[in-house]
Amino acid sequence: MALIETNVTEKIGYITFNRPDKLNALNLEMRDGFVSALSEFRANPDVRVIIISGKGQAFCTGFDLSGMDPEEPTKVDAFYLEIFAMPQPVIAAIHGHCLAQGAGIALCSDIRVASEDVRFGWHQVLRGLSSVSGPSLGTHYLPLGISLEHLFTGEFLNAEELSRCFVVNRVAPLEKLMPAAEELARKILAGAPLAVRVMKEAALQGLKMPLESRMRFSGTLMSGIIGTEDAQEGLRAFAEKRQPIWKGK
């Protein structure tokens, strides 16, 4: 049984955690399989959007410390950066428990869709541990006071709280979670592939820059796609009042 399942359907690449008996806690095999799946999809021109999900009762409950080198969680920054480096938009469809490194994976994704039963957060202080994603990512996406309260207490956030803090883009009943994620994916697929990738690069890389540098960087990227086949097709389709046919060129 593959602990990380992958599939490509209609230009959507699916990565699914498949260790439901352990609430999709990450062991080394899963971690390596997840990184390999990201690499495979990064190199696949037919994958234009990625959806990450988990089987069973949880999205992912973090690293399985019972079977992992105690030093492994301290190396998690490289693991997260693999997700950030993906050129395609990444959607996390989270349900049940989405904890510790599972929460980190969700926050490294570009878009998050949550089920109504989601429990999200970092319980490390209750295990005598600290966290990489909680202090670095949780405090970025959540208001500081809210994030610190949950990091200090180990209490979880529910779907309503995540929505109120704009951490998730959509909340759906559990049975409609994947359809909601796929609906977003299809909306992304309606745009030109190169334009979507440039939008992502401009937005995420620009966050590291002062405003003036950010605008110059975005302008440079925009100039690079104006002459592409897809850009010309988009302009023609607009003038001819029809749907464009994208080639990714």
URJOVEN-V260316 format. One record per residue. RES is the residue in three letters. SS is DSSP state (a for helix, b for strand, c for the rest). D_FIRST is the distance of its C-alpha to the first C-alpha in Angstrom with 1 decimal. Layout:
# URJOVEN-V260316
RES,SS,D_FIRST
RES,SS,D_FIRST
This chain:
# URJOVEN-V260316
MET,c,0.0
ALA,c,3.8
LEU,c,6.3
ILE,b,8.8
GLU,b,9.0
THR,b,12.3
ASN,b,14.7
VAL,b,18.5
THR,b,20.8
GLU,c,24.6
LYS,c,24.6
ILE,b,22.4
GLY,b,19.4
TYR,b,16.7
ILE,b,14.6
THR,b,12.5
PHE,b,11.4
ASN,c,8.4
ARG,c,9.2
PRO,a,11.7
ASP,a,12.5
LYS,a,14.0
LEU,c,15.5
ASN,c,13.5
ALA,c,15.5
LEU,b,15.0
ASN,c,14.3
LEU,a,15.1
GLU,a,11.7
MET,a,11.5
ARG,a,15.2
ASP,a,15.0
GLY,a,12.3
PHE,a,14.5
VAL,a,17.6
SER,a,16.3
ALA,a,15.6
LEU,a,19.1
SER,a,20.6
GLU,a,19.2
PHE,a,20.6
ARG,a,23.8
ALA,c,24.6
ASN,c,23.8
PRO,c,27.1
ASP,c,25.5
VAL,c,23.8
ARG,c,26.6
VAL,b,25.1
ILE,b,21.8
ILE,b,20.4
ILE,b,18.2
SER,b,16.8
GLY,b,14.6
LYS,c,13.0
GLY,c,14.6
GLN,c,18.0
ALA,b,18.1
PHE,b,17.9
CYS,b,17.5
THR,c,19.5
GLY,c,20.0
PHE,b,19.3
ASP,c,18.1
LEU,a,21.3
SER,a,20.5
GLY,a,18.3
MET,c,19.8
ASP,c,23.0
PRO,c,25.8
GLU,c,27.0
GLU,a,23.8
PRO,a,24.7
THR,a,28.0
LYS,a,26.6
VAL,a,25.0
ASP,a,27.7
ALA,a,26.3
PHE,a,22.9
TYR,a,24.8
LEU,a,27.1
GLU,a,24.3
ILE,a,23.9
PHE,a,27.7
ALA,c,28.0
MET,c,26.2
PRO,c,28.9
GLN,c,27.4
PRO,b,27.7
VAL,b,24.7
ILE,b,24.4
ALA,b,22.6
ALA,b,21.9
ILE,b,22.0
HIS,c,22.0
GLY,b,22.2
HIS,b,22.3
CYS,b,22.5
LEU,b,23.7
ALA,c,24.7
GLN,a,22.5
GLY,a,20.9
ALA,a,24.6
GLY,a,25.1
ILE,a,22.4
ALA,a,24.0
LEU,a,27.5
CYS,a,26.6
SER,c,25.7
ASP,c,28.8
ILE,b,28.6
ARG,b,27.2
VAL,b,26.8
ALA,b,26.5
SER,b,26.1
GLU,c,29.0
ASP,c,27.0
VAL,c,26.0
ARG,b,26.9
PHE,b,27.3
GLY,b,28.6
TRP,c,28.7
HIS,c,29.1
GLN,a,29.5
VAL,a,33.2
LEU,a,32.4
ARG,a,30.3
GLY,c,33.1
LEU,c,31.3
SER,c,32.1
SER,c,30.1
VAL,c,29.9
SER,a,29.0
GLY,a,31.2
PRO,a,34.4
SER,a,33.8
LEU,a,32.1
GLY,a,32.9
THR,a,36.6
HIS,a,36.4
TYR,a,35.1
LEU,c,36.7
PRO,c,40.4
LEU,a,41.1
GLY,a,42.4
ILE,a,39.5
SER,a,36.9
LEU,a,38.8
GLU,a,39.2
HIS,a,35.5
LEU,a,34.8
PHE,a,37.6
THR,a,36.7
GLY,c,32.9
GLU,c,33.3
PHE,c,30.9
LEU,b,32.0
ASN,c,31.5
ALA,a,31.2
GLU,a,35.0
GLU,a,35.7
LEU,a,33.2
SER,a,34.8
ARG,a,38.3
CYS,c,37.6
PHE,c,36.2
VAL,c,32.8
VAL,c,31.0
ASN,c,32.2
ARG,b,31.3
VAL,b,30.6
ALA,b,29.2
PRO,c,28.3
LEU,a,24.6
GLU,a,24.3
LYS,a,26.0
LEU,a,24.2
MET,a,22.2
PRO,a,25.2
ALA,a,27.3
ALA,a,25.2
GLU,a,25.1
GLU,a,28.8
LEU,a,29.4
ALA,a,27.3
ARG,a,29.4
LYS,a,32.6
ILE,a,31.7
LEU,a,31.0
ALA,c,34.6
GLY,c,35.9
ALA,c,36.4
PRO,a,33.4
LEU,a,35.6
ALA,a,37.6
VAL,a,34.6
ARG,a,33.4
VAL,a,37.0
MET,a,37.3
LYS,a,34.2
GLU,a,35.5
ALA,a,39.0
ALA,a,38.0
LEU,a,35.7
GLN,a,37.7
GLY,a,40.9
LEU,c,40.0
LYS,c,40.8
MET,c,44.2
PRO,c,47.6
LEU,a,48.5
GLU,a,50.7
SER,a,48.2
ARG,a,45.5
MET,a,47.7
ARG,a,48.6
PHE,a,45.0
SER,a,44.1
GLY,a,47.1
THR,a,46.2
LEU,a,42.7
MET,a,44.3
SER,a,46.9
GLY,a,44.2
ILE,a,42.7
ILE,c,46.1
GLY,c,46.6
THR,c,43.1
GLU,a,42.8
ASP,a,40.8
ALA,a,43.6
GLN,a,46.2
GLU,a,44.3
GLY,a,43.9
LEU,a,47.7
ARG,a,48.5
ALA,a,46.3
PHE,a,48.0
ALA,a,51.4
GLU,a,50.6
LYS,c,49.1
ARG,c,45.8
GLN,c,42.1
PRO,c,41.2
ILE,c,39.0
TRP,c,37.0
LYS,c,36.2
GLY,c,34.9
LYS,c,37.9
